[in-house]
Amino acid sequence: MAAPKRRKSKSKKRMHRSHHAIGKPNLVLCKSCGAYILPHRVCPTCGHYGGKLIVAPKVKKPKAEE
């Protein structure tokens, strides 16, 4: 198996790792409510996917005051 003859310098090592950064997520607009969501997933705010209601949206219940 081949082994490197020389040590890789700091600049070459950093240039090699320049493509390892995490990119920003690809967000798309929901067609029914307009919220930003990840593509090919059910919208968490309205529950639509592909123009159809898939899951009933979660509704927060107000806390009962005593």
PDB file of N, CA, C and O in Angstrom:
ATOM      1  N   MET A   1       0.842  -1.178   0.000  1.00  0.00           N
ATOM      2  CA  MET A   1       0.000   0.000   0.000  1.00  0.00           C
ATOM      3  C   MET A   1       0.886   1.239   0.000  1.00  0.00           C
ATOM      4  O   MET A   1       1.906   1.277   0.688  1.00  0.00           O
ATOM      5  N   ALA A   2       0.499   2.242  -0.765  1.00  0.00           N
ATOM      6  CA  ALA A   2       1.302   3.452  -0.874  1.00  0.00           C
ATOM      7  C   ALA A   2       1.201   4.289   0.390  1.00  0.00           C
ATOM      8  O   ALA A   2       0.158   4.343   1.042  1.00  0.00           O
ATOM      9  N   ALA A   3       2.313   4.942   0.722  1.00  0.00           N
ATOM     10  CA  ALA A   3       2.365   5.826   1.873  1.00  0.00           C
ATOM     11  C   ALA A   3       2.957   7.154   1.411  1.00  0.00           C
ATOM     12  O   ALA A   3       3.804   7.162   0.518  1.00  0.00           O
ATOM     13  N   PRO A   4       2.532   8.283   1.999  1.00  0.00           N
ATOM     14  CA  PRO A   4       3.070   9.569   1.567  1.00  0.00           C
ATOM     15  C   PRO A   4       4.554   9.709   1.909  1.00  0.00           C
ATOM     16  O   PRO A   4       4.991   9.318   2.991  1.00  0.00           O
ATOM     17  N   LYS A   5       5.327  10.277   0.964  1.00  0.00           N
ATOM     18  CA  LYS A   5       6.759  10.468   1.207  1.00  0.00           C
ATOM     19  C   LYS A   5       7.008  11.673   2.081  1.00  0.00           C
ATOM     20  O   LYS A   5       7.907  11.660   2.921  1.00  0.00           O
ATOM     21  N   ARG A   6       6.219  12.718   1.892  1.00  0.00           N
ATOM     22  CA  ARG A   6       6.415  13.958   2.633  1.00  0.00           C
ATOM     23  C   ARG A   6       5.158  14.298   3.424  1.00  0.00           C
ATOM     24  O   ARG A   6       4.044  13.907   3.075  1.00  0.00           O
ATOM     25  N   ARG A   7       5.381  15.029   4.486  1.00  0.00           N
ATOM     26  CA  ARG A   7       4.272  15.497   5.302  1.00  0.00           C
ATOM     27  C   ARG A   7       3.491  16.553   4.522  1.00  0.00           C
ATOM     28  O   ARG A   7       4.085  17.375   3.824  1.00  0.00           O
ATOM     29  N   LYS A   8       2.161  16.533   4.638  1.00  0.00           N
ATOM     30  CA  LYS A   8       1.325  17.521   3.954  1.00  0.00           C
ATOM     31  C   LYS A   8       1.346  18.812   4.763  1.00  0.00           C
ATOM     32  O   LYS A   8       1.111  18.797   5.972  1.00  0.00           O
ATOM     33  N   SER A   9       1.626  19.929   4.095  1.00  0.00           N
ATOM     34  CA  SER A   9       1.728  21.209   4.795  1.00  0.00           C
ATOM     35  C   SER A   9       0.347  21.653   5.303  1.00  0.00           C
ATOM     36  O   SER A   9      -0.685  21.113   4.905  1.00  0.00           O
ATOM     37  N   LYS A  10       0.364  22.652   6.194  1.00  0.00           N
ATOM     38  CA  LYS A  10      -0.883  23.156   6.775  1.00  0.00           C
ATOM     39  C   LYS A  10      -1.800  23.721   5.695  1.00  0.00           C
ATOM     40  O   LYS A  10      -3.009  23.492   5.721  1.00  0.00           O
ATOM     41  N   SER A  11      -1.232  24.451   4.756  1.00  0.00           N
ATOM     42  CA  SER A  11      -2.065  25.060   3.716  1.00  0.00           C
ATOM     43  C   SER A  11      -2.665  23.994   2.799  1.00  0.00           C
ATOM     44  O   SER A  11      -3.835  24.088   2.428  1.00  0.00           O
ATOM     45  N   LYS A  12      -1.876  22.983   2.432  1.00  0.00           N
ATOM     46  CA  LYS A  12      -2.397  21.912   1.578  1.00  0.00           C
ATOM     47  C   LYS A  12      -3.461  21.106   2.319  1.00  0.00           C
ATOM     48  O   LYS A  12      -4.461  20.699   1.727  1.00  0.00           O
ATOM     49  N   LYS A  13      -3.245  20.878   3.605  1.00  0.00           N
ATOM     50  CA  LYS A  13      -4.221  20.143   4.412  1.00  0.00           C
ATOM     51  C   LYS A  13      -5.531  20.925   4.492  1.00  0.00           C
ATOM     52  O   LYS A  13      -6.611  20.345   4.382  1.00  0.00           O
ATOM     53  N   ARG A  14      -5.434  22.235   4.685  1.00  0.00           N
ATOM     54  CA  ARG A  14      -6.634  23.070   4.787  1.00  0.00           C
ATOM     55  C   ARG A  14      -7.337  23.208   3.442  1.00  0.00           C
ATOM     56  O   ARG A  14      -8.565  23.258   3.386  1.00  0.00           O
ATOM     57  N   MET A  15      -6.561  23.270   2.355  1.00  0.00           N
ATOM     58  CA  MET A  15      -7.171  23.318   1.022  1.00  0.00           C
ATOM     59  C   MET A  15      -7.920  22.016   0.724  1.00  0.00           C
ATOM     60  O   MET A  15      -8.976  22.036   0.091  1.00  0.00           O
ATOM     61  N   HIS A  16      -7.380  20.908   1.172  1.00  0.00           N
ATOM     62  CA  HIS A  16      -8.016  19.605   0.978  1.00  0.00           C
ATOM     63  C   HIS A  16      -9.341  19.539   1.718  1.00  0.00           C
ATOM     64  O   HIS A  16     -10.292  18.919   1.244  1.00  0.00           O
ATOM     65  N   ARG A  17      -9.403  20.180   2.883  1.00  0.00           N
ATOM     66  CA  ARG A  17     -10.607  20.132   3.714  1.00  0.00           C
ATOM     67  C   ARG A  17     -11.596  21.249   3.391  1.00  0.00           C
ATOM     68  O   ARG A  17     -12.624  21.365   4.057  1.00  0.00           O
ATOM     69  N   SER A  18     -11.310  22.064   2.394  1.00  0.00           N
ATOM     70  CA  SER A  18     -12.172  23.217   2.104  1.00  0.00           C
ATOM     71  C   SER A  18     -13.566  22.793   1.665  1.00  0.00           C
ATOM     72  O   SER A  18     -14.505  23.575   1.811  1.00  0.00           O
ATOM     73  N   HIS A  19     -13.737  21.596   1.137  1.00  0.00           N
ATOM     74  CA  HIS A  19     -15.036  21.129   0.676  1.00  0.00           C
ATOM     75  C   HIS A  19     -15.787  20.340   1.737  1.00  0.00           C
ATOM     76  O   HIS A  19     -16.864  19.814   1.455  1.00  0.00           O
ATOM     77  N   HIS A  20     -15.258  20.242   2.935  1.00  0.00           N
ATOM     78  CA  HIS A  20     -15.890  19.465   3.995  1.00  0.00           C
ATOM     79  C   HIS A  20     -16.913  20.272   4.791  1.00  0.00           C
ATOM     80  O   HIS A  20     -17.573  19.726   5.675  1.00  0.00           O
ATOM     81  N   ALA A  21     -17.053  21.552   4.491  1.00  0.00           N
ATOM     82  CA  ALA A  21     -17.967  22.402   5.254  1.00  0.00           C
ATOM     83  C   ALA A  21     -19.415  21.985   5.007  1.00  0.00           C
ATOM     84  O   ALA A  21     -19.755  21.503   3.926  1.00  0.00           O
ATOM     85  N   ILE A  22     -20.253  22.171   6.004  1.00  0.00           N
ATOM     86  CA  ILE A  22     -21.671  21.851   5.896  1.00  0.00           C
ATOM     87  C   ILE A  22     -22.363  23.009   5.196  1.00  0.00           C
ATOM     88  O   ILE A  22     -22.210  24.164   5.595  1.00  0.00           O
ATOM     89  N   GLY A  23     -23.107  22.709   4.176  1.00  0.00           N
ATOM     90  CA  GLY A  23     -23.816  23.740   3.425  1.00  0.00           C
ATOM     91  C   GLY A  23     -25.151  24.081   4.048  1.00  0.00           C
ATOM     92  O   GLY A  23     -25.611  23.406   4.969  1.00  0.00           O
ATOM     93  N   LYS A  24     -25.767  25.125   3.546  1.00  0.00           N
ATOM     94  CA  LYS A  24     -27.072  25.525   4.064  1.00  0.00           C
ATOM     95  C   LYS A  24     -28.140  24.572   3.529  1.00  0.00           C
ATOM     96  O   LYS A  24     -27.981  24.038   2.431  1.00  0.00           O
ATOM     97  N   PRO A  25     -29.223  24.344   4.271  1.00  0.00           N
ATOM     98  CA  PRO A  25     -30.259  23.425   3.809  1.00  0.00           C
ATOM     99  C   PRO A  25     -31.028  24.010   2.627  1.00  0.00           C
ATOM    100  O   PRO A  25     -31.201  25.226   2.532  1.00  0.00           O
ATOM    101  N   ASN A  26     -31.481  23.155   1.743  1.00  0.00           N
ATOM    102  CA  ASN A  26     -32.248  23.565   0.571  1.00  0.00           C
ATOM    103  C   ASN A  26     -33.715  23.659   0.977  1.00  0.00           C
ATOM    104  O   ASN A  26     -34.410  22.646   1.048  1.00  0.00           O
ATOM    105  N   LEU A  27     -34.178  24.867   1.241  1.00  0.00           N
ATOM    106  CA  LEU A  27     -35.557  25.072   1.688  1.00  0.00           C
ATOM    107  C   LEU A  27     -36.435  25.473   0.515  1.00  0.00           C
ATOM    108  O   LEU A  27     -36.001  26.201  -0.378  1.00  0.00           O
ATOM    109  N   VAL A  28     -37.666  24.995   0.521  1.00  0.00           N
ATOM    110  CA  VAL A  28     -38.655  25.347  -0.497  1.00  0.00           C
ATOM    111  C   VAL A  28     -39.905  25.860   0.196  1.00  0.00           C
ATOM    112  O   VAL A  28     -40.125  25.600   1.379  1.00  0.00           O
ATOM    113  N   LEU A  29     -40.716  26.590  -0.551  1.00  0.00           N
ATOM    114  CA  LEU A  29     -41.963  27.109   0.005  1.00  0.00           C
ATOM    115  C   LEU A  29     -43.062  26.061  -0.071  1.00  0.00           C
ATOM    116  O   LEU A  29     -43.205  25.369  -1.079  1.00  0.00           O
ATOM    117  N   CYS A  30     -43.832  25.951   0.996  1.00  0.00           N
ATOM    118  CA  CYS A  30     -45.002  25.070   1.005  1.00  0.00           C
ATOM    119  C   CYS A  30     -46.060  25.701   0.096  1.00  0.00           C
ATOM    120  O   CYS A  30     -46.319  26.902   0.182  1.00  0.00           O
ATOM    121  N   LYS A  31     -46.665  24.898  -0.765  1.00  0.00           N
ATOM    122  CA  LYS A  31     -47.633  25.420  -1.736  1.00  0.00           C
ATOM    123  C   LYS A  31     -48.949  25.843  -1.086  1.00  0.00           C
ATOM    124  O   LYS A  31     -49.667  26.679  -1.634  1.00  0.00           O
ATOM    125  N   SER A  32     -49.270  25.276   0.075  1.00  0.00           N
ATOM    126  CA  SER A  32     -50.563  25.600   0.678  1.00  0.00           C
ATOM    127  C   SER A  32     -50.477  26.729   1.702  1.00  0.00           C
ATOM    128  O   SER A  32     -51.373  27.572   1.759  1.00  0.00           O
ATOM    129  N   CYS A  33     -49.406  26.764   2.521  1.00  0.00           N
ATOM    130  CA  CYS A  33     -49.344  27.791   3.571  1.00  0.00           C
ATOM    131  C   CYS A  33     -48.207  28.790   3.378  1.00  0.00           C
ATOM    132  O   CYS A  33     -48.225  29.855   3.995  1.00  0.00           O
ATOM    133  N   GLY A  34     -47.219  28.477   2.540  1.00  0.00           N
ATOM    134  CA  GLY A  34     -46.132  29.418   2.281  1.00  0.00           C
ATOM    135  C   GLY A  34     -44.981  29.354   3.257  1.00  0.00           C
ATOM    136  O   GLY A  34     -44.095  30.207   3.214  1.00  0.00           O
ATOM    137  N   ALA A  35     -44.965  28.375   4.131  1.00  0.00           N
ATOM    138  CA  ALA A  35     -43.865  28.229   5.082  1.00  0.00           C
ATOM    139  C   ALA A  35     -42.668  27.559   4.400  1.00  0.00           C
ATOM    140  O   ALA A  35     -42.835  26.808   3.439  1.00  0.00           O
ATOM    141  N   TYR A  36     -41.474  27.834   4.898  1.00  0.00           N
ATOM    142  CA  TYR A  36     -40.281  27.183   4.367  1.00  0.00           C
ATOM    143  C   TYR A  36     -40.135  25.801   4.981  1.00  0.00           C
ATOM    144  O   TYR A  36     -40.169  25.648   6.202  1.00  0.00           O
ATOM    145  N   ILE A  37     -39.971  24.779   4.116  1.00  0.00           N
ATOM    146  CA  ILE A  37     -39.840  23.395   4.575  1.00  0.00           C
ATOM    147  C   ILE A  37     -38.741  22.715   3.770  1.00  0.00           C
ATOM    148  O   ILE A  37     -38.324  23.219   2.728  1.00  0.00           O
ATOM    149  N   LEU A  38     -38.275  21.574   4.256  1.00  0.00           N
ATOM    150  CA  LEU A  38     -37.343  20.758   3.503  1.00  0.00           C
ATOM    151  C   LEU A  38     -38.108  20.052   2.390  1.00  0.00           C
ATOM    152  O   LEU A  38     -39.253  19.652   2.596  1.00  0.00           O
ATOM    153  N   PRO A  39     -37.502  19.889   1.214  1.00  0.00           N
ATOM    154  CA  PRO A  39     -38.232  19.275   0.107  1.00  0.00           C
ATOM    155  C   PRO A  39     -38.567  17.810   0.371  1.00  0.00           C
ATOM    156  O   PRO A  39     -37.854  17.124   1.104  1.00  0.00           O
ATOM    157  N   HIS A  40     -39.651  17.342  -0.229  1.00  0.00           N
ATOM    158  CA  HIS A  40     -40.125  15.956  -0.151  1.00  0.00           C
ATOM    159  C   HIS A  40     -40.466  15.529   1.276  1.00  0.00           C
ATOM    160  O   HIS A  40     -40.223  14.390   1.675  1.00  0.00           O
ATOM    161  N   ARG A  41     -41.034  16.469   2.034  1.00  0.00           N
ATOM    162  CA  ARG A  41     -41.473  16.177   3.399  1.00  0.00           C
ATOM    163  C   ARG A  41     -42.821  16.839   3.648  1.00  0.00           C
ATOM    164  O   ARG A  41     -43.159  17.836   3.011  1.00  0.00           O
ATOM    165  N   VAL A  42     -43.583  16.282   4.572  1.00  0.00           N
ATOM    166  CA  VAL A  42     -44.872  16.863   4.935  1.00  0.00           C
ATOM    167  C   VAL A  42     -44.612  18.173   5.678  1.00  0.00           C
ATOM    168  O   VAL A  42     -43.721  18.253   6.524  1.00  0.00           O
ATOM    169  N   CYS A  43     -45.395  19.192   5.353  1.00  0.00           N
ATOM    170  CA  CYS A  43     -45.246  20.495   6.009  1.00  0.00           C
ATOM    171  C   CYS A  43     -45.663  20.363   7.472  1.00  0.00           C
ATOM    172  O   CYS A  43     -46.774  19.907   7.741  1.00  0.00           O
ATOM    173  N   PRO A  44     -44.812  20.745   8.424  1.00  0.00           N
ATOM    174  CA  PRO A  44     -45.178  20.616   9.841  1.00  0.00           C
ATOM    175  C   PRO A  44     -46.229  21.629  10.287  1.00  0.00           C
ATOM    176  O   PRO A  44     -46.905  21.394  11.290  1.00  0.00           O
ATOM    177  N   THR A  45     -46.390  22.745   9.580  1.00  0.00           N
ATOM    178  CA  THR A  45     -47.354  23.748  10.010  1.00  0.00           C
ATOM    179  C   THR A  45     -48.772  23.465   9.523  1.00  0.00           C
ATOM    180  O   THR A  45     -49.732  23.659  10.269  1.00  0.00           O
ATOM    181  N   CYS A  46     -48.915  22.999   8.253  1.00  0.00           N
ATOM    182  CA  CYS A  46     -50.268  22.778   7.740  1.00  0.00           C
ATOM    183  C   CYS A  46     -50.577  21.305   7.466  1.00  0.00           C
ATOM    184  O   CYS A  46     -51.746  20.946   7.330  1.00  0.00           O
ATOM    185  N   GLY A  47     -49.557  20.442   7.382  1.00  0.00           N
ATOM    186  CA  GLY A  47     -49.788  19.012   7.185  1.00  0.00           C
ATOM    187  C   GLY A  47     -50.031  18.593   5.747  1.00  0.00           C
ATOM    188  O   GLY A  47     -50.493  17.478   5.504  1.00  0.00           O
ATOM    189  N   HIS A  48     -49.728  19.464   4.783  1.00  0.00           N
ATOM    190  CA  HIS A  48     -49.940  19.145   3.375  1.00  0.00           C
ATOM    191  C   HIS A  48     -48.669  18.577   2.749  1.00  0.00           C
ATOM    192  O   HIS A  48     -47.554  18.905   3.154  1.00  0.00           O
ATOM    193  N   TYR A  49     -48.867  17.718   1.752  1.00  0.00           N
ATOM    194  CA  TYR A  49     -47.765  17.211   0.927  1.00  0.00           C
ATOM    195  C   TYR A  49     -48.310  16.959  -0.464  1.00  0.00           C
ATOM    196  O   TYR A  49     -49.263  16.198  -0.626  1.00  0.00           O
ATOM    197  N   GLY A  50     -47.721  17.584  -1.470  1.00  0.00           N
ATOM    198  CA  GLY A  50     -48.178  17.406  -2.846  1.00  0.00           C
ATOM    199  C   GLY A  50     -49.572  17.937  -3.082  1.00  0.00           C
ATOM    200  O   GLY A  50     -50.297  17.414  -3.928  1.00  0.00           O
ATOM    201  N   GLY A  51     -49.965  18.976  -2.345  1.00  0.00           N
ATOM    202  CA  GLY A  51     -51.292  19.564  -2.516  1.00  0.00           C
ATOM    203  C   GLY A  51     -52.404  18.836  -1.793  1.00  0.00           C
ATOM    204  O   GLY A  51     -53.567  19.222  -1.906  1.00  0.00           O
ATOM    205  N   LYS A  52     -52.072  17.786  -1.049  1.00  0.00           N
ATOM    206  CA  LYS A  52     -53.097  17.027  -0.325  1.00  0.00           C
ATOM    207  C   LYS A  52     -52.822  17.070   1.173  1.00  0.00           C
ATOM    208  O   LYS A  52     -51.666  17.106   1.596  1.00  0.00           O
ATOM    209  N   LEU A  53     -53.890  17.065   1.977  1.00  0.00           N
ATOM    210  CA  LEU A  53     -53.756  17.028   3.426  1.00  0.00           C
ATOM    211  C   LEU A  53     -53.389  15.601   3.840  1.00  0.00           C
ATOM    212  O   LEU A  53     -54.158  14.668   3.615  1.00  0.00           O
ATOM    213  N   ILE A  54     -52.237  15.442   4.433  1.00  0.00           N
ATOM    214  CA  ILE A  54     -51.750  14.123   4.831  1.00  0.00           C
ATOM    215  C   ILE A  54     -51.927  13.915   6.332  1.00  0.00           C
ATOM    216  O   ILE A  54     -52.429  12.879   6.769  1.00  0.00           O
ATOM    217  N   VAL A  55     -51.514  14.902   7.111  1.00  0.00           N
ATOM    218  CA  VAL A  55     -51.559  14.809   8.567  1.00  0.00           C
ATOM    219  C   VAL A  55     -52.274  16.049   9.089  1.00  0.00           C
ATOM    220  O   VAL A  55     -52.037  17.157   8.608  1.00  0.00           O
ATOM    221  N   ALA A  56     -53.143  15.863  10.066  1.00  0.00           N
ATOM    222  CA  ALA A  56     -53.802  17.018  10.677  1.00  0.00           C
ATOM    223  C   ALA A  56     -52.751  17.859  11.388  1.00  0.00           C
ATOM    224  O   ALA A  56     -51.929  17.309  12.121  1.00  0.00           O
ATOM    225  N   PRO A  57     -52.753  19.177  11.195  1.00  0.00           N
ATOM    226  CA  PRO A  57     -51.737  20.023  11.830  1.00  0.00           C
ATOM    227  C   PRO A  57     -51.873  20.030  13.344  1.00  0.00           C
ATOM    228  O   PRO A  57     -52.970  19.922  13.891  1.00  0.00           O
ATOM    229  N   LYS A  58     -50.732  20.160  14.006  1.00  0.00           N
ATOM    230  CA  LYS A  58     -50.734  20.202  15.466  1.00  0.00           C
ATOM    231  C   LYS A  58     -51.223  21.568  15.925  1.00  0.00           C
ATOM    232  O   LYS A  58     -50.782  22.599  15.416  1.00  0.00           O
ATOM    233  N   VAL A  59     -52.133  21.568  16.886  1.00  0.00           N
ATOM    234  CA  VAL A  59     -52.677  22.805  17.428  1.00  0.00           C
ATOM    235  C   VAL A  59     -52.304  22.871  18.893  1.00  0.00           C
ATOM    236  O   VAL A  59     -52.562  21.947  19.665  1.00  0.00           O
ATOM    237  N   LYS A  60     -51.680  24.005  19.265  1.00  0.00           N
ATOM    238  CA  LYS A  60     -51.311  24.178  20.666  1.00  0.00           C
ATOM    239  C   LYS A  60     -52.540  24.586  21.468  1.00  0.00           C
ATOM    240  O   LYS A  60     -53.270  25.506  21.096  1.00  0.00           O
ATOM    241  N   LYS A  61     -52.752  23.878  22.582  1.00  0.00           N
ATOM    242  CA  LYS A  61     -53.876  24.192  23.451  1.00  0.00           C
ATOM    243  C   LYS A  61     -53.416  25.205  24.484  1.00  0.00           C
ATOM    244  O   LYS A  61     -52.349  25.040  25.076  1.00  0.00           O
ATOM    245  N   PRO A  62     -54.204  26.253  24.712  1.00  0.00           N
ATOM    246  CA  PRO A  62     -53.803  27.226  25.748  1.00  0.00           C
ATOM    247  C   PRO A  62     -53.922  26.597  27.130  1.00  0.00           C
ATOM    248  O   PRO A  62     -54.804  25.782  27.402  1.00  0.00           O
ATOM    249  N   LYS A  63     -52.998  27.008  27.985  1.00  0.00           N
ATOM    250  CA  LYS A  63     -53.012  26.473  29.355  1.00  0.00           C
ATOM    251  C   LYS A  63     -54.220  27.030  30.108  1.00  0.00           C
ATOM    252  O   LYS A  63     -54.535  28.216  30.015  1.00  0.00           O
ATOM    253  N   ALA A  64     -54.880  26.161  30.844  1.00  0.00           N
ATOM    254  CA  ALA A  64     -56.051  26.576  31.630  1.00  0.00           C
ATOM    255  C   ALA A  64     -55.582  27.302  32.875  1.00  0.00           C
ATOM    256  O   ALA A  64     -54.784  26.782  33.655  1.00  0.00           O
ATOM    257  N   GLU A  65     -56.089  28.503  33.048  1.00  0.00           N
ATOM    258  CA  GLU A  65     -55.720  29.286  34.250  1.00  0.00           C
ATOM    259  C   GLU A  65     -56.613  28.872  35.398  1.00  0.00           C
ATOM    260  O   GLU A  65     -57.818  28.679  35.239  1.00  0.00           O
ATOM    261  N   GLU A  66     -56.001  28.742  36.545  1.00  0.00           N
ATOM    262  CA  GLU A  66     -56.765  28.308  37.727  1.00  0.00           C
ATOM    263  C   GLU A  66     -57.227  29.465  38.541  1.00  0.00           C
ATOM    264  O   GLU A  66     -57.881  29.277  39.567  1.00  0.00           O
TER     265      GLU A  66
END
